Amino acid sequence: MKYDCVVSRVRTDATVANIFRHFFLESQHSYWLDSSRADETYARFSFMGDDSGPLTHMLSYRVSEATTVRYPSGESSIHDEDIFTFLETRLSESTLLAPPALPFEFCGGYVGYLGYELMAVTEHVYGKPAGLPDARLMFSDRFLAIDHANGVVYCVCLACRRCNKRNCVVAQCWSTAGSSLYDDAHPPSCRTVPTTVDRALFAM
């Protein structure tokens, strides 16, 4: 699958917490990634996103079982392979066309966790079964990256060349979503922009 990466940049004085509340507080699945290091490289950016994008899907895997893919439509598919084999295949089939000039490397993709139980796959060492899936990943096709050094928010969205026009409309809407960001003295109402973006998707 071939992707274009649509990006816009917005300056804001809003705190990272308020940005997260505005866009993702009511999301079923979301993430907020920070670094605990006090430097200007790894700790310079915060990344946050959710499962509302049109290309989003969720991966779930348990040792010795198949990898399950769940889509926003409620449909799912089962792949008789471990999570690493599945990811290797998916990523080898994906190409980012004309990567944008960004001060960070992440342009979208899988976000989540890989549990210690996966040592059964990588090292053939088996431990006690966990109550949660051994791996759980979200394909994040749109996200925000907050640059703490310059007070800039990057609105990033992947658009699929092979998909229909709906995805392109959503990509363009999401890339301008940051224009709704204000300073903390005038925070916008929660989820205003994502709701508008989703309506654009289903109105086509």
N, C-alpha and C positions, 0 to 999 in steps of 0.2 A: 504494500500500500504506500502511495506517495503522499506526502504532506507538505503544505505550505504553512509557514509560521507567521501569523499576523500579530503585530505588536504596536502598542501605543504607550506613550510616556506622559505621566501626569505628576505635577508637583503638588504636595499636600503637607499640611501641618498636623494632620490627624494622627493619633497614636496607632500603633499596630493593633492593639486590643480593639479599638473602635472600628478599624477597618475590617477586622475579622467579624465583629458583631454585625456590621452593616451587610456584609455579603454572605456570611456562612453560618450565622447563629442557628438558623432553622433548618439547615441541611441535615439529611439523614446520615450521610457520611462526609466527613471533611478532614482536612489536615492543616496543621500549622507547624512548620519546621523552622527551628532556630538553632544557632550554635551557642554553646556555653563559653566558647573561647573569647577572650577579650582582645581581639585583633581586628584589623581592617580588611581581612581577606575572607576567611570562612564566616566570621561573625558579621560581616557587612550587610548580608541580605537575610530577609525572612521570606519564606515561601508559603503560600496558603491557597487552597482550592477545595473543590467539593465534587460530588457525583452528578451534577446537573447538566454537564456538557453532553452534546448529542453523540459523541463518540465514546463516552465513558462506559466502562464495563468493569466488573469486579471479579477477581480471581480468588479462589479458595482451594487449599490443598491440605491433605493429611497424609502422613507417611504411609506408604503401601496402598494408597488409594489413588483414584483418578483426579485430575485437575478439573475443577468446575468453573465455568465462565457464566456469569449472570449479567443480563442486559437490563437497561432501564424499562424496557417493555414488559419485563417479567419473564421473558424467555431465558432459557439457559442451555448450555451445551456441555457435554462431558467428553474429556480428552484422556485417553488411557495412557498417560505419561506423567512423569513427575514434573514439578513446577519449573525446574531448571531447564529441562528439555523443551517444555512448552514455551518458556520465555526466549530461549535461544532461537526457536523456530519463528516466533512472532517478530522478534527484533531483526532477524535476518531478512524478513520479508518487508521491512519498513524502511523508507528512505525519506529524509528531510531535505527538501529541495531548497536551495539557496538559503542556508542558515543565516538568520539575522545577526547583525553585529551587536551583541549584548555583552555586558560586563560579567556575565555568569554563563555557565555551560548548560544548565537545565533548560530545555525548550519544550517540556512536556514528556509524558511517558508514565511508567509505572511507579507508584508511590505506595509504601506500606511497610510490612514487617516480614522478616524471615526468622522463624523461631529456632531455638537451639535443637529442637527435635529433628531438624533437617540434617543433623550429623549422621542420621541413619542413611541418608542418600549420599552424602559427600564422603563420609568416613566409615560407613557400615558399622556404626556404633549406635545401638538402640537403647533408648532410655524409657522412662515412664511416660505413657501417653498423656498429652495435655488436654485440658478441657476445651480449649479454643483451637481453631485450625492452626496447623503448623506454619502456614504461610497465608497471608491475606494481602492482596494488592489491588489498587485501583488504577485504572488507566486515566490519568489526568490530562484531558485535552484542552483545558483552559485553567489559568491560575493567575495569581498576583504575586509579584516579586517586589518587596519593599527594600529600597536602597537606603540604609540608615545614614550613610555618609553624606548623601546629597539631597535627602528628602524627596526622592522620586519613587513613584509606584509604576511598575511595568505591568501592563495588562497584556497577557500572552495567550494566544489561542491557536490550536492546530486546526487547519482546514484540510479536508480530504479531497484530493484531485479526482478520485474515482467516484465520490459520493455525489448526490444530487445537489441542487442549489440551496437546499435548506441549511446544510452545514456551512456554506459560504456566508449566508445571511447571518447566522449565529456568530460566526467568526468576526465579521465586521462589527456587529453590535457589541460583542464582548470586548473588542479592542478599543472601543470608545467608552466602555463602562466606567472607567476611572474618572470621567468628567463629573461624576456624581459625588466625588469625594470632596469633603469640605474640611475645615479645621474643626478641632474638638468643641469649639464654642457653638458650632452650628452643624451637629452631626445629622446626616440624612436618615430617613426612616429605614428600618431593617428590610433588606431583600428587595428594595425597589427595582434596582437594575436587573438582577437575575430574573425577576418575574417578567420584565419587559423583553428580555432576551428570549425566554422560553416561549412567549407569545409570538414572537417573530418566527420562531421555528415552526410552530404548529399552524401559523396563518398561511403558509405557502400552499 
